[in-house]
Amino acid sequence: MLIFFAVFLGFWADRWREKLFEREREKQFMVAMYKDLQSDTMDFTLNIKKSNEVIANMQKVIFLMNSPARFDSALSIYYYSRSITLHSPDYEPNQRTYEQMKYSGELRLINDRSVADSVTGYYSSLVWILLQNTYIHDRLGDYMGGAENIFDGNAFLLILDNKPDSEVVKALPLNKYLTTDKLA
């Protein structure tokens, strides 16, 4: 009987030690995931700001291109048009900890079901955000394809190289734009 009790206590102690280890691993993963979420929050906030700047610049381009001053405002239009491609948001969420937990089977360590559901829900929602990234990049490609028919690429390169306005103005085509086609 004493041998049975000793073996039982050995198994119980081993299981208890394993539970303590799992609790510690859960805490470590939760801290890492919290840091990932903080990083995501900062990146997402920055991307919202960048998106708002891009939208504002698009509105400026549209307004100026439709105004009688579109030839006098060519330099500004070029800058706003170029900034749309330079500041276009690209949000890449930090999924490192979640992916590590998912593929190692350690998501099971999250004891609180509501926390586990929230974690899974958050990371599942990122699929939609990443899909939006793809859509934004596709639309940006469309924009750039159209822009190359309107704006001189040399001027865009000078803007990218932070050249003075005087150099950019010299690079503009004689009529300021590559086309006067309003549809383009």
Secondary structure per residue as TSV (DSSP state, phi and psi in degrees):
chain	resnum	aa	ss	phi	psi
A	1	M	-	360.0	-39.1
A	2	L	H	-64.5	-38.1
A	3	I	H	-65.6	-43.3
A	4	F	H	-59.7	-45.0
A	5	F	H	-63.8	-39.9
A	6	A	H	-66.2	-42.3
A	7	V	H	-64.7	-43.2
A	8	F	H	-59.7	-46.7
A	9	L	H	-63.4	-35.5
A	10	G	H	-63.1	-46.8
A	11	F	H	-63.1	-42.3
A	12	W	H	-63.9	-43.3
A	13	A	H	-64.5	-40.6
A	14	D	H	-63.1	-44.6
A	15	R	H	-64.5	-39.9
A	16	W	H	-64.4	-43.9
A	17	R	H	-62.9	-40.4
A	18	E	H	-62.9	-41.3
A	19	K	H	-62.6	-43.3
A	20	L	H	-61.0	-42.9
A	21	F	H	-62.2	-43.8
A	22	E	H	-64.3	-39.3
A	23	R	H	-62.5	-41.0
A	24	E	H	-66.1	-42.0
A	25	R	H	-61.8	-41.9
A	26	E	H	-58.8	-45.4
A	27	K	H	-61.7	-43.3
A	28	Q	H	-62.6	-43.8
A	29	F	H	-65.5	-40.0
A	30	M	H	-65.7	-38.7
A	31	V	H	-64.0	-44.9
A	32	A	H	-63.9	-41.6
A	33	M	H	-66.2	-38.2
A	34	Y	H	-60.7	-42.5
A	35	K	H	-64.7	-39.9
A	36	D	H	-60.2	-43.2
A	37	L	H	-67.7	-36.8
A	38	Q	H	-61.6	-43.8
A	39	S	H	-61.7	-44.8
A	40	D	H	-60.0	-42.3
A	41	T	H	-63.1	-44.4
A	42	M	H	-63.4	-44.6
A	43	D	H	-64.1	-42.2
A	44	F	H	-65.8	-40.5
A	45	T	H	-62.0	-44.2
A	46	L	H	-62.1	-41.3
A	47	N	H	-68.1	-33.4
A	48	I	H	-63.9	-43.8
A	49	K	H	-61.7	-46.2
A	50	K	H	-62.9	-40.6
A	51	S	H	-61.8	-42.8
A	52	N	H	-64.0	-37.2
A	53	E	H	-66.1	-42.6
A	54	V	H	-62.3	-45.3
A	55	I	H	-61.7	-43.2
A	56	A	H	-62.3	-41.3
A	57	N	H	-68.5	-36.3
A	58	M	H	-61.9	-43.1
A	59	Q	H	-63.5	-39.0
A	60	K	H	-64.8	-43.4
A	61	V	H	-61.0	-48.1
A	62	I	H	-60.8	-45.3
A	63	F	H	-62.1	-49.3
A	64	L	H	-68.3	-37.4
A	65	M	H	-66.6	-27.2
A	66	N	T	-93.5	1.2
A	67	S	S	-95.5	158.6
A	68	P	T	-64.4	-17.1
A	69	A	T	-90.7	16.9
A	70	R	T	-61.7	-27.9
A	71	F	T	-81.8	-36.1
A	72	D	T	-72.3	-26.0
A	73	S	T	-98.7	15.7
A	74	A	H	-55.6	-43.9
A	75	L	H	-60.4	-46.4
A	76	S	H	-62.0	-42.3
A	77	I	H	-62.3	-42.1
A	78	Y	H	-60.8	-45.2
A	79	Y	H	-62.7	-47.3
A	80	Y	H	-62.7	-41.4
A	81	S	H	-64.7	-40.1
A	82	R	H	-70.1	-37.5
A	83	S	H	-66.1	-24.8
A	84	I	H	-61.1	-42.2
A	85	T	H	-78.7	-31.4
A	86	L	H	-73.6	-33.6
A	87	H	S	-106.8	9.3
A	88	S	-	-60.7	130.2
A	89	P	-	-70.2	149.2
A	90	D	-	-142.9	97.0
A	91	Y	-	-94.5	118.5
A	92	E	-	-118.8	100.5
A	93	P	-	-65.6	152.0
A	94	N	-	-88.7	103.7
A	95	Q	-	-108.8	15.1
A	96	R	H	-55.5	-55.8
A	97	T	H	-66.0	-44.0
A	98	Y	H	-60.7	-46.5
A	99	E	H	-62.4	-40.3
A	100	Q	H	-62.1	-45.0
A	101	M	H	-67.0	-39.9
A	102	K	H	-64.3	-49.0
A	103	Y	H	-77.4	-19.5
A	104	S	H	-94.9	-2.7
A	105	G	T	79.5	11.8
A	106	E	G	-90.1	3.7
A	107	L	G	-62.0	-24.4
A	108	R	G	-63.9	-17.9
A	109	L	G	-69.7	-20.3
A	110	I	-	-74.8	106.8
A	111	N	-	-73.4	-40.8
A	112	D	-	-74.8	113.7
A	113	R	H	-59.4	-38.6
A	114	S	H	-67.4	-36.2
A	115	V	H	-67.3	-45.1
A	116	A	H	-60.3	-42.2
A	117	D	H	-65.3	-39.9
A	118	S	H	-65.0	-42.7
A	119	V	H	-61.8	-49.2
A	120	T	H	-62.8	-41.9
A	121	G	H	-61.7	-43.2
A	122	Y	H	-61.7	-50.4
A	123	Y	H	-69.7	-28.1
A	124	S	H	-69.0	-35.1
A	125	S	H	-68.2	-21.5
A	126	L	H	-65.5	-23.3
A	127	V	H	-58.6	-43.5
A	128	W	H	-63.9	-43.0
A	129	I	H	-64.2	-43.0
A	130	L	H	-66.5	-33.2
A	131	L	H	-65.3	-39.0
A	132	Q	H	-64.6	-37.7
A	133	N	H	-57.1	-45.4
A	134	T	H	-61.6	-43.8
A	135	Y	H	-61.6	-45.4
A	136	I	H	-61.7	-43.2
A	137	H	H	-66.0	-37.3
A	138	D	H	-63.6	-45.4
A	139	R	H	-65.8	-36.7
A	140	L	H	-63.8	-39.2
A	141	G	H	-62.7	-41.0
A	142	D	H	-61.7	-44.0
A	143	Y	H	-60.4	-46.8
A	144	M	H	-64.8	-36.3
A	145	G	H	-63.1	-39.4
A	146	G	H	-73.7	-38.1
A	147	A	H	-63.4	-33.1
A	148	E	T	-69.1	-14.7
A	149	N	T	-89.0	-9.9
A	150	I	T	-114.2	-43.7
A	151	F	S	-106.7	147.0
A	152	D	-	-78.2	124.8
A	153	G	H	-63.1	-32.0
A	154	N	H	-62.3	-39.8
A	155	A	H	-64.6	-41.3
A	156	F	H	-60.4	-40.8
A	157	L	H	-65.1	-38.5
A	158	L	H	-66.2	-38.9
A	159	I	H	-63.5	-43.9
A	160	L	H	-60.8	-36.2
A	161	D	T	-83.3	6.2
A	162	N	T	57.9	38.4
A	163	K	-	-73.6	155.9
A	164	P	-	-63.9	154.0
A	165	D	H	-53.0	-37.8
A	166	S	H	-60.3	-37.8
A	167	E	H	-70.9	-38.9
A	168	V	H	-64.8	-43.8
A	169	V	H	-60.6	-39.7
A	170	K	H	-64.3	-29.2
A	171	A	H	-81.4	-14.9
A	172	L	S	-67.0	144.2
A	173	P	-	-60.4	162.0
A	174	L	T	-53.0	-43.6
A	175	N	T	-91.1	13.0
A	176	K	S	77.4	-35.8
A	177	Y	S	-126.4	161.6
A	178	L	S	-78.1	-15.9
A	179	T	-	-148.2	155.7
A	180	T	-	-110.3	7.3
A	181	D	-	-65.7	112.0
A	182	K	S	-62.8	-32.5
A	183	L	-	-65.3	-38.9
A	184	A	-	-64.7	360.0
